[in-house]
Amino acid sequence: MKKTKTISTLLLSMLFGLSWTVKAQSSQTMQSRIQSMTKEMNPEKNVISLHNIIREYKLDSLKNAEDIDMLKGQVAISFLKAGAFPKFEAYIGLISNKFNQTSYLNLAVAELLDAKANIAYAQVLAKRTVQLYDSYKDDPSARPGNFPLEDWNRFMRMAAYPYYETYAEILHANGDDKTALLFEEKALKDLNLEDAGTSSVALYTRLLASQGQEDKAYEILLKMTRVGKSNLNMNLQFRSLCVNKMGTERAVIFLDSIQKNISNTYKIEVAKKMITNLEAPGFSLSDLNGKRVTLASLKGKVVVLDFWATWCNPCIASMPAMEKISKAHPEVVFLFVATREEGKAAEQRVKSYIKQHKFPLNVLMDRPSDQHPKVFQVASAYKIDGIPAKIVIDAKGKLRFSTIGYSTDTELINELEAMIAIAGAQ
């Protein structure tokens, strides 16, 4: 549900970015105050902050209605997180604009699903979200007066995706795949499947197959697989559909031929990005047991560095694919460099993550610079300006590839497979 929460937050931030009516400097200060409310654990303190901000910035109930809605929404979410549902309902009810109300309702659903708590209540809220959205999405009077029509129409199209899909996910989790499919199709109606995200396509094809539409699910998965835009769950489903369609032996041959074509394409494209004649910066870091690991000691082996952090959602999302490829290549050294973990409890945070998820292995702790606490030594040496980041070093100690970001499991695996093959041939 991280995706749903991210989209809901994006919608809200875009909405209020267009609607601030106080002076620019004051607006920035107010946004900082509201941001602080999202981190406050005590909802009653957020109630005080709400009243203080309204008073200090002289917010008018009509002129600054959007700003006040956002404040009330933040208070509502803080009560939800505290399990005080009646107060959550009370503050949601105080939000004047219906679009703002649905945005915070959907955000509330995402919070409950992330916490894996009160799923029945989450379904009630998700159903209310889509019902409220359907009630105003074609109603011109729902648009705030200071909101440009073009922007409003764009928001309405964007909102359909997280609202309908959240409800579809919950219905699927509760076994109502027939209704879930109806809402998932509503969610994807105006989207190109290649742009929808792998989790959405995976849900859609599962629902299609559950309702006897295996051929449609197969065609979608075939297309996504051929362009390398599938995740591990989609790959498993596609393999199963292939076996059902053509038998195990033919399915294996067919899947292997697709993978060979993909691998050849990736090798050609990846080869264009290879770095030449650059020595990989040396490092000496401790693993979680206190053992020192140096790059110099690994000469003669291909080394993959994965720069990650416990707070980085894309880093965490890429871990299943990294686990799969690391197991497929025991001859390659995979080192997971935990970086940008700030504070005294950094190492303990990483250890807790490893204990809970039992992966990644071979974790090294990057250390902040003595002069600049926010600059981490090895990440800085490798010029890492975003995470997750993957570095591939050949057996001679030459830096061959450097990539940033994560899109899908299949893209990550295919890209790294190509990089490892090329680096191993140097």
C-alpha positions in Angstrom: 0.0 0.0 0.0 3.0 2.3 0.0 2.1 3.2 -3.6 -1.5 4.2 -2.7 -0.2 6.4 0.2 2.4 8.0 -2.1 -0.2 8.8 -4.7 -2.7 10.2 -2.2 0.0 12.3 -0.6 1.0 13.6 -4.1 -2.5 14.6 -4.9 -2.8 16.5 -1.7 0.5 18.2 -2.1 -0.3 19.2 -5.6 -3.7 20.4 -4.6 -2.5 22.6 -1.7 0.5 23.7 -3.7 -2.0 25.4 -6.0 -4.2 26.7 -3.3 -1.9 28.5 -0.8 -3.3 32.0 -0.4 -0.9 33.5 2.1 2.4 35.2 1.2 5.1 32.9 -0.1 7.5 33.1 2.9 4.7 32.6 5.3 3.3 29.8 3.2 6.6 27.9 3.4 6.7 28.4 7.2 3.1 27.1 7.4 3.9 24.1 5.3 6.8 23.3 7.7 4.4 23.5 10.6 2.0 21.2 8.9 4.9 18.8 8.1 5.7 18.7 11.8 2.1 17.7 12.5 2.6 14.5 10.3 5.4 13.4 12.7 3.6 14.2 15.9 2.5 11.0 17.8 0.1 12.8 20.2 -3.1 13.8 18.3 -4.2 16.2 21.0 -1.0 18.2 20.4 -2.0 18.4 16.7 -5.4 19.8 17.7 -3.5 22.6 19.5 -1.3 23.1 16.5 -4.4 23.4 14.2 -5.9 26.2 16.3 -2.5 28.0 16.8 -1.8 28.0 13.0 -5.3 29.3 12.2 -4.9 32.1 14.7 -1.3 33.0 14.0 -1.8 33.1 10.2 -5.2 34.6 10.5 -6.7 32.0 8.2 -10.2 32.8 7.0 -12.8 30.0 6.9 -13.8 30.9 3.3 -10.7 32.5 1.9 -8.3 29.8 3.3 -10.7 26.9 3.3 -8.3 24.6 1.5 -5.5 25.3 4.0 -7.9 24.7 7.0 -9.0 21.4 5.3 -5.4 20.3 5.2 -4.9 21.0 8.9 -8.1 19.1 9.8 -7.0 16.2 7.7 -3.7 16.0 9.4 -5.4 16.0 12.8 -7.8 13.3 11.6 -5.0 11.0 10.4 -3.1 11.5 13.7 -6.3 10.3 15.6 -6.6 7.3 13.2 -3.0 6.3 13.9 -3.7 6.5 17.6 -6.7 4.2 17.1 -9.2 6.9 18.1 -11.6 6.3 15.3 -14.6 8.4 16.6 -12.3 11.5 16.7 -10.9 10.6 13.3 -14.5 10.5 11.9 -15.3 13.8 13.6 -12.4 15.6 12.0 -12.9 14.0 8.6 -16.5 15.3 8.8 -15.2 18.8 9.4 -13.3 18.9 6.1 -15.4 21.2 3.9 -14.3 20.2 0.4 -15.4 16.7 -0.8 -12.2 16.2 -2.8 -10.1 16.9 0.3 -12.3 14.5 2.3 -11.8 11.6 -0.2 -8.0 12.2 -0.3 -7.7 11.9 3.5 -10.1 9.0 3.6 -7.9 7.1 1.1 -4.8 8.1 3.0 -6.4 6.7 6.1 -7.1 3.4 4.3 -3.4 3.2 3.3 -2.3 3.8 6.9 -4.5 1.0 8.2 -3.4 -1.5 5.5 0.3 -0.6 6.0 -0.2 -1.3 9.7 -2.2 -4.5 8.9 -4.7 -3.5 11.4 -8.5 -2.9 11.4 -8.9 -4.2 7.9 -12.7 -4.4 8.2 -12.8 -0.7 9.1 -10.3 0.0 6.2 -12.8 -1.6 3.8 -15.6 0.5 5.1 -13.5 3.6 4.6 -12.4 2.5 1.1 -16.0 1.9 0.1 -17.0 5.3 1.5 -14.1 6.9 -0.5 -15.3 5.6 -3.9 -18.9 6.4 -3.1 -18.1 10.0 -2.2 -15.8 10.3 -5.2 -18.5 9.0 -7.5 -20.9 11.5 -6.0 -18.9 14.5 -7.0 -16.5 13.6 -9.8 -18.9 14.9 -12.5 -20.3 17.7 -10.4 -18.9 21.1 -11.5 -19.9 22.7 -8.1 -17.5 20.4 -6.3 -14.5 22.4 -7.8 -13.2 25.1 -5.4 -13.7 28.6 -6.8 -10.0 29.4 -7.0 -9.1 26.1 -8.6 -8.4 26.2 -12.4 -10.7 23.9 -14.4 -7.9 22.2 -16.3 -6.1 21.3 -13.0 -9.4 20.1 -11.5 -10.1 17.8 -14.4 -6.5 16.4 -14.2 -7.0 15.8 -10.5 -10.2 13.9 -11.1 -8.5 11.6 -13.5 -5.6 11.0 -11.2 -7.8 10.4 -8.2 -9.7 7.6 -9.8 -6.6 5.4 -9.8 -5.8 5.2 -6.1 -9.4 5.4 -4.9 -10.7 2.5 -7.1 -7.6 0.4 -6.8 -7.4 0.7 -3.0 -11.0 -0.6 -2.8 -10.2 -3.4 -5.3 -7.2 -4.5 -3.2 -9.3 -4.8 -0.1 -12.1 -6.6 -1.8 -9.5 -9.0 -3.3 -8.0 -9.6 0.2 -11.5 -10.4 1.5 -12.2 -12.8 -1.3 -14.6 -10.8 -3.4 -12.7 -10.9 -6.7 -15.7 -10.4 -8.9 -16.4 -6.9 -7.5 -12.7 -6.2 -7.1 -12.2 -6.7 -10.8 -14.9 -4.1 -11.6 -13.1 -1.5 -9.5 -9.6 -2.4 -10.7 -10.8 -1.9 -14.3 -12.2 1.5 -13.3 -8.8 2.3 -11.7 -6.9 1.4 -14.9 -9.5 2.8 -17.4 -7.5 5.9 -18.5 -4.0 4.4 -17.9 -1.5 2.7 -20.2 -0.8 -0.6 -18.4 3.0 -0.1 -19.0 2.7 3.1 -16.9 0.4 1.8 -14.3 3.0 0.1 -12.1 3.7 -3.6 -11.7 1.7 -4.1 -8.5 -1.4 -2.8 -10.3 -0.9 -5.0 -13.4 -0.2 -8.0 -11.1 -3.5 -7.4 -9.2 -5.4 -6.9 -12.4 -4.2 -10.1 -14.1 -4.8 -12.1 -10.9 -8.4 -10.8 -10.8 -8.8 -11.6 -14.5 -7.6 -15.2 -14.1 -9.9 -15.6 -11.0 -12.9 -14.7 -13.1 -12.1 -17.1 -16.0 -10.3 -14.6 -18.2 -7.0 -16.4 -18.3 -6.4 -15.6 -22.0 -6.7 -11.8 -21.4 -4.4 -12.1 -18.4 -1.9 -14.2 -20.5 -1.8 -11.6 -23.3 -1.2 -8.7 -20.8 1.6 -10.6 -19.0 3.2 -11.7 -22.2 3.4 -8.0 -23.3 4.8 -6.9 -20.0 7.3 -9.7 -19.9 8.6 -9.0 -23.4 9.3 -5.4 -22.5 10.9 -6.3 -19.2 8.2 -4.6 -17.1 7.1 -7.4 -14.7 7.7 -8.2 -11.1 8.5 -11.6 -9.5 4.8 -12.3 -8.8 3.8 -11.5 -12.4 6.6 -13.8 -13.6 5.3 -16.7 -11.5 1.7 -16.1 -12.7 2.8 -15.9 -16.3 4.8 -19.2 -16.0 1.7 -20.9 -14.5 -0.5 -19.6 -17.3 2.0 -20.8 -19.9 2.2 -24.3 -18.4 -1.7 -24.4 -18.4 -1.8 -23.2 -22.0 0.9 -25.3 -23.6 2.2 -27.9 -21.1 5.4 -27.8 -19.0 7.9 -28.8 -21.7 6.7 -26.3 -24.4 6.3 -23.6 -21.7 9.9 -23.9 -20.6 11.2 -23.7 -24.1 8.9 -20.7 -24.8 9.9 -18.8 -21.7 13.6 -19.5 -22.3 13.3 -18.1 -25.8 11.7 -14.9 -24.4 14.4 -14.6 -21.8 17.2 -15.1 -24.3 15.8 -12.3 -26.5 15.4 -10.0 -23.5 19.0 -10.9 -22.2 20.5 -10.1 -25.6 18.7 -6.8 -25.9 19.8 -5.8 -22.4 23.4 -6.8 -23.1 23.5 -4.5 -26.1 21.9 -1.6 -24.3 23.9 -2.1 -21.1 27.2 -2.3 -22.9 26.7 1.3 -24.1 26.7 2.4 -20.5 29.9 0.6 -19.4 32.5 2.8 -17.7 36.1 2.3 -19.0 39.5 2.8 -17.3 38.2 3.9 -13.9 39.6 2.4 -10.8 36.9 1.6 -8.2 37.5 3.7 -5.0 38.9 1.5 -2.3 37.0 1.2 1.0 37.2 -0.5 4.4 33.9 -1.0 6.2 32.6 -3.1 9.1 29.8 -5.6 8.7 27.2 -6.0 11.4 29.4 -8.4 13.3 32.3 -5.9 13.4 34.4 -7.7 10.8 36.3 -5.4 8.4 35.7 -5.8 4.7 37.9 -4.1 2.1 37.6 -3.9 -1.6 41.3 -4.8 -2.0 40.6 -8.2 -0.4 38.0 -9.0 -3.1 40.2 -8.5 -6.1 39.7 -11.4 -8.5 35.9 -11.4 -8.1 33.1 -9.4 -9.6 31.7 -7.2 -6.9 28.2 -5.7 -6.7 27.6 -2.9 -4.2 24.0 -2.1 -3.4 23.6 1.2 -1.6 20.4 1.2 0.4 18.7 2.5 3.6 16.0 1.2 5.9 13.9 4.4 5.3 14.2 4.1 1.5 11.0 2.5 0.2 12.4 1.8 -3.4 15.5 0.2 -1.7 13.3 -2.1 0.3 11.1 -2.9 -2.7 14.1 -4.0 -4.7 15.3 -6.5 -2.1 13.4 -9.6 -3.3 14.9 -9.2 -6.7 18.3 -8.6 -5.2 17.9 -11.8 -3.1 17.0 -13.8 -6.2 19.9 -12.6 -8.3 22.5 -12.9 -5.5 21.4 -16.5 -5.0 21.8 -17.1 -8.8 25.4 -15.9 -8.8 27.3 -17.4 -5.9 30.5 -16.5 -7.8 29.8 -12.8 -7.4 30.3 -10.9 -4.2 27.2 -8.9 -3.2 27.7 -6.2 -0.6 24.7 -4.3 0.8 26.1 -0.9 1.9 23.7 0.7 4.4 24.2 4.4 3.9 22.6 7.7 5.0 21.4 6.0 8.2 21.7 9.0 10.5 21.8 9.1 14.3 23.3 7.1 17.1 20.8 4.2 16.6 21.7 3.8 12.9 23.4 0.4 13.3 20.7 -1.0 15.5 18.0 0.1 13.0 19.8 -1.8 10.3 20.2 -4.9 12.5 16.5 -4.8 13.4 15.6 -4.7 9.7 17.9 -7.7 9.0 16.5 -9.6 11.9 12.9 -9.0 10.8 13.4 -9.7 7.1 16.4 -12.1 7.1 17.8 -10.2 4.1 20.0 -8.7 2.9 23.1 -10.6 3.8 26.7 -9.2 3.8 25.6 -5.8 5.1 28.2 -3.1 5.6 27.7 0.1 7.5 28.7 3.3 5.6 30.1 5.9 8.0 29.4 9.7 8.0 32.3 12.1 7.6 33.7 13.6 10.8 33.5 17.0 9.2 30.2 16.6 7.6 27.7 14.3 9.4 25.3 14.1 6.4 28.1 13.1 4.0 28.7 9.3 4.0 32.2 8.2 3.1 31.8 5.4 0.6 28.6 6.7 -1.0 30.5 10.0 -1.5 33.5 8.2 -2.9 31.3 6.5 -5.5 29.4 9.8 -6.2 26.1 8.3 -5.2 23.5 11.1 -5.4 20.4 8.9 -4.9 19.4 5.5 -3.6 18.9 2.7 -4.3 22.2 2.6 -6.3 24.0 -0.4 -7.8 27.7 -0.5 -8.5 29.4 -3.3 -10.5 33.1 -3.7 -10.2 35.0 -6.2 -12.3 37.6 -8.8 -11.1 40.5 -6.3 -11.8 39.0 -3.7 -9.5 37.7 -1.5 -12.3 34.3 0.3 -11.8 32.2 -0.8 -14.7 28.6 0.2 -14.0 26.8 2.7 -11.8 23.0 2.9 -11.7 20.4 4.7 -9.6 16.8 3.9 -8.9 14.4 0.9 -9.1 11.5 0.3 -11.4 10.5 -3.4 -11.6 12.0 -6.7 -10.4 12.4 -7.9 -13.9 14.2 -4.8 -15.2 16.5 -4.8 -12.2 17.4 -8.5 -12.6 17.8 -8.3 -16.4 20.0 -5.2 -16.1 22.2 -6.7 -13.4 22.5 -10.0 -15.2 23.8 -8.1 -18.2 26.2 -6.0 -16.2 27.6 -9.1 -14.3 28.1 -10.9 -17.6 29.9 -8.0 -19.2 32.0 -7.3 -16.1 32.9 -11.0 -15.8 34.3 -10.9 -19.3 36.7 -8.0 -18.7 
